[in-house]
Amino acid sequence: MIMHKQDLQTKIFLDSGDIAETKKAVELLGFLDGQTTNPSLIAKSPGAQERLARGEKFSAPEVYDYYRKVVSALSALLPDGSISVEVYADSATTPDAMYAQGREMNAWIPNAHIKLPITTAGLTVAEKFVREGMRVNMTLCFSQAQAAAVYAATKGARPGQVFVSPFIGRLDDRGENGVDLIKNILQMYAAGDGHVQALAASLRNFEHLQTVLALHCNIATLPFKVIAEWAEQGIQPSASNFQPQLSSLTPIAYQEFDLQTNWRDFNIQHELTERGIEKFAADWNNLIE
Ligand code: E4P
């Protein structure tokens, strides 16, 4: 064990569809507060890869059954944690179809957060789920306006019921400083009632981890390799004075938004959200015959 969980102000999740990694991460850290999955991670998971390597695919019901088995195993390993389970969505998926999938997935395990994309359809479903007491993780967040819309669509939620997942690495990939988005969302939410927790996602390296811990982001989901590096470094990167190296990435400026605005009035369009949806759908569909 490399540190005490109580020394951290950020909850630590694993970002993976591989049960073996969950077991190893718990061994390395001594704890895990939860796990996030997505269609691409499920497609990459050993069970799915072995099947593809045999030249076989899944039928549509089989692929959901496979996903259910993976998250059931994760839930058994982390019964007190949160397990994020993502609905299938493409540009044509209706709110009704997302709603039906989300309800079904939520029944798979007692500790699910249902992942929905930050689109009009996803937010429509999130609003409903929150009213029904379900937990949601609003994914593919690339702008502060999207995070403001998540806040506005889920007002009245209890603490821990709603996560928003800003994707750091994918913004970095196109030259924008992804951690600025986390910073801006935390600053904006500080003026709110705390019903949405920021979950730093798409983390790629140890410096990302150090930065989000120093920002006291509510949750960070880490790929296994970052957990392994953390364990190897054997240090406690929770110091709030951590300063990331000067970045060559373009800063993302803070924007003023009124969190009391109707969520439908925010401009939630983002190219990376659209591309992300397409990629998740393609990876999922590739599993199906
Ligand atoms: C987790 O919730 C996200 O789906 C994941 O962190 C995305 O990571 P990637 O940008 O490395 O695919």
py3Dmol code that shows the C-alpha trace and the ligand (Angstrom):
import py3Dmol

protein = """\
ATOM      1  CA  MET A   1       0.000   0.000   0.000  1.00  0.00           C
ATOM      2  CA  ILE A   2       1.462   3.356  -0.955  1.00  0.00           C
ATOM      3  CA  MET A   3      -0.684   5.736   0.997  1.00  0.00           C
ATOM      4  CA  HIS A   4      -3.729   6.095   3.148  1.00  0.00           C
ATOM      5  CA  LYS A   5      -7.007   6.671   1.428  1.00  0.00           C
ATOM      6  CA  GLN A   6      -7.922   9.229   4.102  1.00  0.00           C
ATOM      7  CA  ASP A   7      -4.991  11.420   2.992  1.00  0.00           C
ATOM      8  CA  LEU A   8      -6.676  12.008  -0.348  1.00  0.00           C
ATOM      9  CA  GLN A   9      -9.437  14.485  -1.062  1.00  0.00           C
ATOM     10  CA  THR A  10     -10.022  12.886  -4.441  1.00  0.00           C
ATOM     11  CA  LYS A  11     -11.696   9.528  -4.901  1.00  0.00           C
ATOM     12  CA  ILE A  12      -9.687   7.156  -7.062  1.00  0.00           C
ATOM     13  CA  PHE A  13     -11.371   5.047  -9.731  1.00  0.00           C
ATOM     14  CA  LEU A  14      -9.870   2.635 -12.247  1.00  0.00           C
ATOM     15  CA  ASP A  15     -10.689   3.278 -15.910  1.00  0.00           C
ATOM     16  CA  SER A  16     -10.835  -0.203 -17.405  1.00  0.00           C
ATOM     17  CA  GLY A  17     -12.972  -3.088 -18.592  1.00  0.00           C
ATOM     18  CA  ASP A  18     -10.493  -5.681 -17.362  1.00  0.00           C
ATOM     19  CA  ILE A  19     -11.344  -7.426 -14.080  1.00  0.00           C
ATOM     20  CA  ALA A  20      -7.725  -8.571 -13.620  1.00  0.00           C
ATOM     21  CA  GLU A  21      -6.646  -4.910 -13.583  1.00  0.00           C
ATOM     22  CA  THR A  22      -9.210  -4.170 -10.872  1.00  0.00           C
ATOM     23  CA  LYS A  23      -7.734  -6.881  -8.672  1.00  0.00           C
ATOM     24  CA  LYS A  24      -4.170  -5.676  -9.318  1.00  0.00           C
ATOM     25  CA  ALA A  25      -5.093  -2.020  -8.709  1.00  0.00           C
ATOM     26  CA  VAL A  26      -6.606  -2.900  -5.321  1.00  0.00           C
ATOM     27  CA  GLU A  27      -3.429  -4.800  -4.461  1.00  0.00           C
ATOM     28  CA  LEU A  28      -1.227  -1.872  -5.476  1.00  0.00           C
ATOM     29  CA  LEU A  29      -3.213   0.968  -3.891  1.00  0.00           C
ATOM     30  CA  GLY A  30      -4.810  -0.906  -1.022  1.00  0.00           C
ATOM     31  CA  PHE A  31      -8.215   0.456  -2.082  1.00  0.00           C
ATOM     32  CA  LEU A  32     -10.239   1.573  -5.081  1.00  0.00           C
ATOM     33  CA  ASP A  33     -13.274   3.845  -4.790  1.00  0.00           C
ATOM     34  CA  GLY A  34     -14.850   2.735  -8.036  1.00  0.00           C
ATOM     35  CA  GLN A  35     -14.404   1.942 -11.694  1.00  0.00           C
ATOM     36  CA  THR A  36     -15.433   3.496 -14.982  1.00  0.00           C
ATOM     37  CA  THR A  37     -16.105   1.506 -18.132  1.00  0.00           C
ATOM     38  CA  ASN A  38     -17.107   2.558 -21.632  1.00  0.00           C
ATOM     39  CA  PRO A  39     -17.889   0.709 -24.887  1.00  0.00           C
ATOM     40  CA  SER A  40     -14.278   0.978 -26.126  1.00  0.00           C
ATOM     41  CA  LEU A  41     -12.902  -0.411 -22.847  1.00  0.00           C
ATOM     42  CA  ILE A  42     -15.372  -3.311 -22.987  1.00  0.00           C
ATOM     43  CA  ALA A  43     -14.320  -3.970 -26.588  1.00  0.00           C
ATOM     44  CA  LYS A  44     -10.687  -4.023 -25.427  1.00  0.00           C
ATOM     45  CA  SER A  45     -11.359  -6.301 -22.449  1.00  0.00           C
ATOM     46  CA  PRO A  46      -9.710  -9.746 -22.505  1.00  0.00           C
ATOM     47  CA  GLY A  47     -12.976 -11.718 -22.862  1.00  0.00           C
ATOM     48  CA  ALA A  48     -14.048  -9.700 -25.904  1.00  0.00           C
ATOM     49  CA  GLN A  49     -10.579  -9.737 -27.459  1.00  0.00           C
ATOM     50  CA  GLU A  50     -10.267 -13.523 -27.035  1.00  0.00           C
ATOM     51  CA  ARG A  51     -13.575 -13.967 -28.777  1.00  0.00           C
ATOM     52  CA  LEU A  52     -12.559 -11.750 -31.701  1.00  0.00           C
ATOM     53  CA  ALA A  53      -9.205 -13.564 -31.915  1.00  0.00           C
ATOM     54  CA  ARG A  54     -11.120 -16.852 -32.377  1.00  0.00           C
ATOM     55  CA  GLY A  55     -12.855 -15.197 -35.310  1.00  0.00           C
ATOM     56  CA  GLU A  56     -16.167 -15.012 -33.420  1.00  0.00           C
ATOM     57  CA  LYS A  57     -18.422 -12.082 -32.656  1.00  0.00           C
ATOM     58  CA  PHE A  58     -21.349 -11.556 -30.277  1.00  0.00           C
ATOM     59  CA  SER A  59     -25.016 -11.374 -31.111  1.00  0.00           C
ATOM     60  CA  ALA A  60     -26.611  -8.149 -29.812  1.00  0.00           C
ATOM     61  CA  PRO A  61     -28.118  -9.850 -26.696  1.00  0.00           C
ATOM     62  CA  GLU A  62     -24.825 -11.682 -26.064  1.00  0.00           C
ATOM     63  CA  VAL A  63     -22.786  -8.487 -26.010  1.00  0.00           C
ATOM     64  CA  TYR A  64     -25.066  -6.977 -23.359  1.00  0.00           C
ATOM     65  CA  ASP A  65     -24.845 -10.212 -21.403  1.00  0.00           C
ATOM     66  CA  TYR A  66     -21.051 -10.045 -21.616  1.00  0.00           C
ATOM     67  CA  TYR A  67     -21.075  -6.413 -20.393  1.00  0.00           C
ATOM     68  CA  ARG A  68     -23.427  -7.423 -17.559  1.00  0.00           C
ATOM     69  CA  LYS A  69     -21.054 -10.193 -16.481  1.00  0.00           C
ATOM     70  CA  VAL A  70     -18.056  -7.837 -16.479  1.00  0.00           C
ATOM     71  CA  VAL A  71     -19.797  -5.172 -14.386  1.00  0.00           C
ATOM     72  CA  SER A  72     -21.259  -7.806 -12.037  1.00  0.00           C
ATOM     73  CA  ALA A  73     -17.728  -9.050 -11.364  1.00  0.00           C
ATOM     74  CA  LEU A  74     -16.549  -5.461 -10.820  1.00  0.00           C
ATOM     75  CA  SER A  75     -19.428  -4.793  -8.474  1.00  0.00           C
ATOM     76  CA  ALA A  76     -18.567  -7.908  -6.456  1.00  0.00           C
ATOM     77  CA  LEU A  77     -14.938  -6.734  -6.196  1.00  0.00           C
ATOM     78  CA  LEU A  78     -15.922  -3.156  -5.266  1.00  0.00           C
ATOM     79  CA  PRO A  79     -19.264  -3.520  -3.476  1.00  0.00           C
ATOM     80  CA  ASP A  80     -18.911  -0.143  -1.738  1.00  0.00           C
ATOM     81  CA  GLY A  81     -17.628   1.624  -4.832  1.00  0.00           C
ATOM     82  CA  SER A  82     -19.302   3.122  -7.860  1.00  0.00           C
ATOM     83  CA  ILE A  83     -19.289   1.276 -11.181  1.00  0.00           C
ATOM     84  CA  SER A  84     -19.961   3.388 -14.278  1.00  0.00           C
ATOM     85  CA  VAL A  85     -21.837   1.536 -17.013  1.00  0.00           C
ATOM     86  CA  GLU A  86     -22.310   3.298 -20.347  1.00  0.00           C
ATOM     87  CA  VAL A  87     -25.346   3.114 -22.618  1.00  0.00           C
ATOM     88  CA  TYR A  88     -24.868   2.520 -26.330  1.00  0.00           C
ATOM     89  CA  ALA A  89     -25.541   5.738 -28.191  1.00  0.00           C
ATOM     90  CA  ASP A  90     -25.063   6.909 -31.727  1.00  0.00           C
ATOM     91  CA  SER A  91     -26.354  10.066 -33.370  1.00  0.00           C
ATOM     92  CA  ALA A  92     -29.737   8.367 -34.001  1.00  0.00           C
ATOM     93  CA  THR A  93     -30.307   6.928 -30.516  1.00  0.00           C
ATOM     94  CA  THR A  94     -33.515   8.353 -29.073  1.00  0.00           C
ATOM     95  CA  PRO A  95     -34.014   9.380 -25.432  1.00  0.00           C
ATOM     96  CA  ASP A  96     -36.483   6.478 -25.072  1.00  0.00           C
ATOM     97  CA  ALA A  97     -33.882   3.971 -26.260  1.00  0.00           C
ATOM     98  CA  MET A  98     -31.245   5.412 -23.900  1.00  0.00           C
ATOM     99  CA  TYR A  99     -33.750   5.389 -21.067  1.00  0.00           C
ATOM    100  CA  ALA A 100     -34.630   1.720 -21.605  1.00  0.00           C
ATOM    101  CA  GLN A 101     -30.972   0.666 -21.752  1.00  0.00           C
ATOM    102  CA  GLY A 102     -30.064   2.713 -18.702  1.00  0.00           C
ATOM    103  CA  ARG A 103     -32.905   1.219 -16.646  1.00  0.00           C
ATOM    104  CA  GLU A 104     -31.826  -2.265 -17.621  1.00  0.00           C
ATOM    105  CA  MET A 105     -28.144  -1.631 -16.865  1.00  0.00           C
ATOM    106  CA  ASN A 106     -29.021  -0.083 -13.540  1.00  0.00           C
ATOM    107  CA  ALA A 107     -30.735  -3.331 -12.560  1.00  0.00           C
ATOM    108  CA  TRP A 108     -27.538  -5.332 -13.271  1.00  0.00           C
ATOM    109  CA  ILE A 109     -25.782  -4.206 -10.092  1.00  0.00           C
ATOM    110  CA  PRO A 110     -26.674  -2.262  -6.946  1.00  0.00           C
ATOM    111  CA  ASN A 111     -23.884   0.321  -7.308  1.00  0.00           C
ATOM    112  CA  ALA A 112     -24.103   1.598 -10.882  1.00  0.00           C
ATOM    113  CA  HIS A 113     -23.721   5.114 -12.208  1.00  0.00           C
ATOM    114  CA  ILE A 114     -25.270   5.108 -15.684  1.00  0.00           C
ATOM    115  CA  LYS A 115     -23.130   6.916 -18.243  1.00  0.00           C
ATOM    116  CA  LEU A 116     -24.966   9.075 -20.743  1.00  0.00           C
ATOM    117  CA  PRO A 117     -23.440  11.407 -23.340  1.00  0.00           C
ATOM    118  CA  ILE A 118     -23.849  15.159 -22.883  1.00  0.00           C
ATOM    119  CA  THR A 119     -26.257  15.638 -25.755  1.00  0.00           C
ATOM    120  CA  THR A 120     -29.857  16.790 -25.760  1.00  0.00           C
ATOM    121  CA  ALA A 121     -30.983  13.139 -25.670  1.00  0.00           C
ATOM    122  CA  GLY A 122     -28.545  12.260 -22.863  1.00  0.00           C
ATOM    123  CA  LEU A 123     -29.533  15.242 -20.720  1.00  0.00           C
ATOM    124  CA  THR A 124     -33.244  14.559 -21.273  1.00  0.00           C
ATOM    125  CA  VAL A 125     -32.711  11.054 -19.892  1.00  0.00           C
ATOM    126  CA  ALA A 126     -30.459  12.268 -17.061  1.00  0.00           C
ATOM    127  CA  GLU A 127     -33.143  14.692 -15.891  1.00  0.00           C
ATOM    128  CA  LYS A 128     -35.607  11.806 -15.700  1.00  0.00           C
ATOM    129  CA  PHE A 129     -33.202   9.330 -14.074  1.00  0.00           C
ATOM    130  CA  VAL A 130     -32.276  11.805 -11.363  1.00  0.00           C
ATOM    131  CA  ARG A 131     -35.934  12.401 -10.554  1.00  0.00           C
ATOM    132  CA  GLU A 132     -36.364   8.618 -10.299  1.00  0.00           C
ATOM    133  CA  GLY A 133     -33.421   8.388  -7.877  1.00  0.00           C
ATOM    134  CA  MET A 134     -30.945   6.765 -10.282  1.00  0.00           C
ATOM    135  CA  ARG A 135     -27.287   7.742 -10.427  1.00  0.00           C
ATOM    136  CA  VAL A 136     -25.723   9.148 -13.586  1.00  0.00           C
ATOM    137  CA  ASN A 137     -22.266   9.907 -14.957  1.00  0.00           C
ATOM    138  CA  MET A 138     -22.494  12.452 -17.764  1.00  0.00           C
ATOM    139  CA  THR A 139     -19.705  11.637 -20.150  1.00  0.00           C
ATOM    140  CA  LEU A 140     -17.773  13.123 -23.072  1.00  0.00           C
ATOM    141  CA  CYS A 141     -17.587  16.557 -21.435  1.00  0.00           C
ATOM    142  CA  PHE A 142     -15.323  18.918 -23.340  1.00  0.00           C
ATOM    143  CA  SER A 143     -16.660  22.352 -22.404  1.00  0.00           C
ATOM    144  CA  GLN A 144     -17.664  24.364 -19.391  1.00  0.00           C
ATOM    145  CA  ALA A 145     -21.062  25.035 -21.018  1.00  0.00           C
ATOM    146  CA  GLN A 146     -21.692  21.265 -21.099  1.00  0.00           C
ATOM    147  CA  ALA A 147     -20.837  21.020 -17.382  1.00  0.00           C
ATOM    148  CA  ALA A 148     -23.175  23.941 -16.660  1.00  0.00           C
ATOM    149  CA  ALA A 149     -25.957  22.156 -18.577  1.00  0.00           C
ATOM    150  CA  VAL A 150     -25.364  18.967 -16.547  1.00  0.00           C
ATOM    151  CA  TYR A 151     -25.679  20.985 -13.344  1.00  0.00           C
ATOM    152  CA  ALA A 152     -28.881  22.664 -14.534  1.00  0.00           C
ATOM    153  CA  ALA A 153     -30.480  19.426 -15.819  1.00  0.00           C
ATOM    154  CA  THR A 154     -29.903  17.537 -12.569  1.00  0.00           C
ATOM    155  CA  LYS A 155     -30.891  20.100  -9.954  1.00  0.00           C
ATOM    156  CA  GLY A 156     -32.313  18.512  -6.833  1.00  0.00           C
ATOM    157  CA  ALA A 157     -30.005  15.483  -7.029  1.00  0.00           C
ATOM    158  CA  ARG A 158     -28.478  14.223  -3.799  1.00  0.00           C
ATOM    159  CA  PRO A 159     -24.687  14.491  -3.339  1.00  0.00           C
ATOM    160  CA  GLY A 160     -22.938  11.648  -5.184  1.00  0.00           C
ATOM    161  CA  GLN A 161     -25.873  11.025  -7.485  1.00  0.00           C
ATOM    162  CA  VAL A 162     -24.419  12.905 -10.457  1.00  0.00           C
ATOM    163  CA  PHE A 163     -20.926  12.866 -11.919  1.00  0.00           C
ATOM    164  CA  VAL A 164     -19.678  14.869 -14.885  1.00  0.00           C
ATOM    165  CA  SER A 165     -16.671  13.473 -16.754  1.00  0.00           C
ATOM    166  CA  PRO A 166     -14.409  16.063 -18.426  1.00  0.00           C
ATOM    167  CA  PHE A 167     -11.947  14.327 -20.768  1.00  0.00           C
ATOM    168  CA  ILE A 168      -8.483  15.808 -20.191  1.00  0.00           C
ATOM    169  CA  GLY A 169      -6.352  13.726 -22.555  1.00  0.00           C
ATOM    170  CA  ARG A 170      -8.522  14.162 -25.621  1.00  0.00           C
ATOM    171  CA  LEU A 171      -8.348  17.975 -25.239  1.00  0.00           C
ATOM    172  CA  ASP A 172      -4.563  17.755 -24.772  1.00  0.00           C
ATOM    173  CA  ASP A 173      -4.399  15.658 -27.947  1.00  0.00           C
ATOM    174  CA  ARG A 174      -5.676  18.580 -29.957  1.00  0.00           C
ATOM    175  CA  GLY A 175      -3.448  21.141 -28.274  1.00  0.00           C
ATOM    176  CA  GLU A 176      -5.807  22.482 -25.582  1.00  0.00           C
ATOM    177  CA  ASN A 177      -4.874  22.305 -21.919  1.00  0.00           C
ATOM    178  CA  GLY A 178      -7.393  19.746 -20.635  1.00  0.00           C
ATOM    179  CA  VAL A 179      -6.715  20.339 -16.941  1.00  0.00           C
ATOM    180  CA  ASP A 180      -7.887  23.954 -17.410  1.00  0.00           C
ATOM    181  CA  LEU A 181     -11.349  22.573 -18.139  1.00  0.00           C
ATOM    182  CA  ILE A 182     -11.355  20.725 -14.800  1.00  0.00           C
ATOM    183  CA  LYS A 183     -10.131  23.876 -13.039  1.00  0.00           C
ATOM    184  CA  ASN A 184     -12.866  25.972 -14.664  1.00  0.00           C
ATOM    185  CA  ILE A 185     -15.624  23.470 -13.862  1.00  0.00           C
ATOM    186  CA  LEU A 186     -14.537  23.240 -10.214  1.00  0.00           C
ATOM    187  CA  GLN A 187     -14.486  27.046  -9.977  1.00  0.00           C
ATOM    188  CA  MET A 188     -17.958  27.291 -11.541  1.00  0.00           C
ATOM    189  CA  TYR A 189     -19.405  24.540  -9.344  1.00  0.00           C
ATOM    190  CA  ALA A 190     -17.957  26.184  -6.213  1.00  0.00           C
ATOM    191  CA  ALA A 191     -20.738  28.731  -6.578  1.00  0.00           C
ATOM    192  CA  GLY A 192     -23.341  25.950  -6.761  1.00  0.00           C
ATOM    193  CA  ASP A 193     -24.915  23.567  -4.264  1.00  0.00           C
ATOM    194  CA  GLY A 194     -22.474  20.671  -4.763  1.00  0.00           C
ATOM    195  CA  HIS A 195     -24.931  18.244  -6.361  1.00  0.00           C
ATOM    196  CA  VAL A 196     -22.586  17.432  -9.266  1.00  0.00           C
ATOM    197  CA  GLN A 197     -19.149  15.915  -8.703  1.00  0.00           C
ATOM    198  CA  ALA A 198     -16.373  16.378 -11.254  1.00  0.00           C
ATOM    199  CA  LEU A 199     -14.773  13.118 -12.358  1.00  0.00           C
ATOM    200  CA  ALA A 200     -11.504  13.761 -14.187  1.00  0.00           C
ATOM    201  CA  ALA A 201     -11.413  11.298 -17.099  1.00  0.00           C
ATOM    202  CA  SER A 202      -9.164  10.540 -20.053  1.00  0.00           C
ATOM    203  CA  LEU A 203      -6.134  10.900 -17.796  1.00  0.00           C
ATOM    204  CA  ARG A 204      -3.030   9.768 -19.575  1.00  0.00           C
ATOM    205  CA  ASN A 205      -0.083  10.265 -17.262  1.00  0.00           C
ATOM    206  CA  PHE A 206       1.215  10.766 -13.759  1.00  0.00           C
ATOM    207  CA  GLU A 207       1.344  14.542 -14.100  1.00  0.00           C
ATOM    208  CA  HIS A 208      -2.364  14.609 -14.938  1.00  0.00           C
ATOM    209  CA  LEU A 209      -2.959  12.667 -11.729  1.00  0.00           C
ATOM    210  CA  GLN A 210      -0.793  14.997  -9.634  1.00  0.00           C
ATOM    211  CA  THR A 211      -2.567  18.028 -11.079  1.00  0.00           C
ATOM    212  CA  VAL A 212      -6.105  16.800 -10.450  1.00  0.00           C
ATOM    213  CA  LEU A 213      -5.195  15.732  -6.904  1.00  0.00           C
ATOM    214  CA  ALA A 214      -3.741  19.190  -6.234  1.00  0.00           C
ATOM    215  CA  LEU A 215      -6.970  20.716  -7.581  1.00  0.00           C
ATOM    216  CA  HIS A 216      -8.954  18.534  -5.155  1.00  0.00           C
ATOM    217  CA  CYS A 217     -11.082  17.297  -8.034  1.00  0.00           C
ATOM    218  CA  ASN A 218     -13.844  15.107  -6.547  1.00  0.00           C
ATOM    219  CA  ILE A 219     -12.910  11.957  -8.457  1.00  0.00           C
ATOM    220  CA  ALA A 220     -10.156  10.857 -10.844  1.00  0.00           C
ATOM    221  CA  THR A 221     -10.429   7.756 -13.009  1.00  0.00           C
ATOM    222  CA  LEU A 222      -7.030   6.324 -13.884  1.00  0.00           C
ATOM    223  CA  PRO A 223      -5.899   3.878 -16.521  1.00  0.00           C
ATOM    224  CA  PHE A 224      -4.105   0.938 -14.932  1.00  0.00           C
ATOM    225  CA  LYS A 225      -0.699   2.130 -16.180  1.00  0.00           C
ATOM    226  CA  VAL A 226      -1.019   5.377 -14.174  1.00  0.00           C
ATOM    227  CA  ILE A 227      -1.929   3.397 -11.042  1.00  0.00           C
ATOM    228  CA  ALA A 228       1.094   1.159 -11.642  1.00  0.00           C
ATOM    229  CA  GLU A 229       3.332   4.227 -12.051  1.00  0.00           C
ATOM    230  CA  TRP A 230       1.898   5.748  -8.885  1.00  0.00           C
ATOM    231  CA  ALA A 231       2.691   2.568  -6.985  1.00  0.00           C
ATOM    232  CA  GLU A 232       6.170   2.445  -8.477  1.00  0.00           C
ATOM    233  CA  GLN A 233       6.929   6.075  -7.552  1.00  0.00           C
ATOM    234  CA  GLY A 234       5.870   5.192  -4.003  1.00  0.00           C
ATOM    235  CA  ILE A 235       5.136   8.817  -3.187  1.00  0.00           C
ATOM    236  CA  GLN A 236       2.080  10.665  -2.046  1.00  0.00           C
ATOM    237  CA  PRO A 237       1.265  13.086  -4.826  1.00  0.00           C
ATOM    238  CA  SER A 238      -1.524  14.763  -2.893  1.00  0.00           C
ATOM    239  CA  ALA A 239       0.355  17.941  -2.001  1.00  0.00           C
ATOM    240  CA  SER A 240      -1.835  20.899  -2.861  1.00  0.00           C
ATOM    241  CA  ASN A 241       1.232  22.936  -3.892  1.00  0.00           C
ATOM    242  CA  PHE A 242       1.998  20.700  -6.889  1.00  0.00           C
ATOM    243  CA  GLN A 243       2.783  22.877  -9.911  1.00  0.00           C
ATOM    244  CA  PRO A 244       2.609  21.203 -13.302  1.00  0.00           C
ATOM    245  CA  GLN A 245       5.451  22.004 -15.700  1.00  0.00           C
ATOM    246  CA  LEU A 246       4.808  24.980 -17.908  1.00  0.00           C
ATOM    247  CA  SER A 247       2.547  23.670 -20.595  1.00  0.00           C
ATOM    248  CA  SER A 248       2.875  24.284 -24.302  1.00  0.00           C
ATOM    249  CA  LEU A 249      -0.846  23.576 -24.608  1.00  0.00           C
ATOM    250  CA  THR A 250      -3.299  26.399 -25.295  1.00  0.00           C
ATOM    251  CA  PRO A 251      -5.009  27.574 -22.088  1.00  0.00           C
ATOM    252  CA  ILE A 252      -8.792  27.247 -21.832  1.00  0.00           C
ATOM    253  CA  ALA A 253     -10.297  30.466 -20.457  1.00  0.00           C
ATOM    254  CA  TYR A 254     -12.890  30.527 -17.670  1.00  0.00           C
ATOM    255  CA  GLN A 255     -16.376  31.562 -18.777  1.00  0.00           C
ATOM    256  CA  GLU A 256     -19.145  33.068 -16.686  1.00  0.00           C
ATOM    257  CA  PHE A 257     -22.339  30.999 -16.743  1.00  0.00           C
ATOM    258  CA  ASP A 258     -25.505  31.316 -14.703  1.00  0.00           C
ATOM    259  CA  LEU A 259     -26.168  27.848 -13.252  1.00  0.00           C
ATOM    260  CA  GLN A 260     -29.837  28.750 -12.833  1.00  0.00           C
ATOM    261  CA  THR A 261     -30.309  28.904 -16.622  1.00  0.00           C
ATOM    262  CA  ASN A 262     -32.548  26.251 -18.199  1.00  0.00           C
ATOM    263  CA  TRP A 263     -30.232  23.492 -19.434  1.00  0.00           C
ATOM    264  CA  ARG A 264     -31.735  23.623 -22.912  1.00  0.00           C
ATOM    265  CA  ASP A 265     -30.427  27.180 -23.296  1.00  0.00           C
ATOM    266  CA  PHE A 266     -26.749  26.207 -23.013  1.00  0.00           C
ATOM    267  CA  ASN A 267     -24.803  25.544 -26.203  1.00  0.00           C
ATOM    268  CA  ILE A 268     -23.759  21.952 -25.519  1.00  0.00           C
ATOM    269  CA  GLN A 269     -22.511  21.163 -29.020  1.00  0.00           C
ATOM    270  CA  HIS A 270     -18.879  20.013 -29.145  1.00  0.00           C
ATOM    271  CA  GLU A 271     -17.060  18.325 -31.992  1.00  0.00           C
ATOM    272  CA  LEU A 272     -15.189  15.986 -29.634  1.00  0.00           C
ATOM    273  CA  THR A 273     -18.447  14.830 -28.044  1.00  0.00           C
ATOM    274  CA  GLU A 274     -19.749  13.926 -31.496  1.00  0.00           C
ATOM    275  CA  ARG A 275     -16.515  12.174 -32.444  1.00  0.00           C
ATOM    276  CA  GLY A 276     -16.425  10.377 -29.096  1.00  0.00           C
ATOM    277  CA  ILE A 277     -19.960   9.054 -29.602  1.00  0.00           C
ATOM    278  CA  GLU A 278     -19.039   7.798 -33.073  1.00  0.00           C
ATOM    279  CA  LYS A 279     -15.933   6.000 -31.780  1.00  0.00           C
ATOM    280  CA  PHE A 280     -17.733   4.352 -28.847  1.00  0.00           C
ATOM    281  CA  ALA A 281     -20.501   3.203 -31.210  1.00  0.00           C
ATOM    282  CA  ALA A 282     -17.995   1.874 -33.777  1.00  0.00           C
ATOM    283  CA  ASP A 283     -16.021  -0.091 -31.156  1.00  0.00           C
ATOM    284  CA  TRP A 284     -19.243  -1.567 -29.779  1.00  0.00           C
ATOM    285  CA  ASN A 285     -20.682  -2.434 -33.194  1.00  0.00           C
ATOM    286  CA  ASN A 286     -17.419  -4.113 -34.130  1.00  0.00           C
ATOM    287  CA  LEU A 287     -18.144  -6.709 -31.453  1.00  0.00           C
ATOM    288  CA  ILE A 288     -21.489  -7.639 -32.971  1.00  0.00           C
ATOM    289  CA  GLU A 289     -22.007  -9.976 -35.929  1.00  0.00           C
TER     290      GLU A 289
END
"""
ligand_1 = """\
12
E4P
C -13.905 7.306 -18.580
O -14.926 7.542 -17.983
C -13.673 7.719 -19.969
O -14.552 7.053 -20.831
C -12.223 7.465 -20.326
O -11.409 8.027 -19.323
C -11.819 7.976 -21.707
O -10.434 7.854 -21.862
P -9.682 7.983 -23.276
O -9.829 9.385 -23.749
O -8.267 7.627 -22.959
O -10.363 7.017 -24.211
"""
view = py3Dmol.view(width=600, height=400)
view.addModel(protein, "pdb")
view.setStyle({"model": 0}, {"cartoon": {"style": "trace"}})
view.addModel(ligand_1, "xyz")
view.setStyle({"model": 1}, {"stick": {}})
view.zoomTo()
view.show()
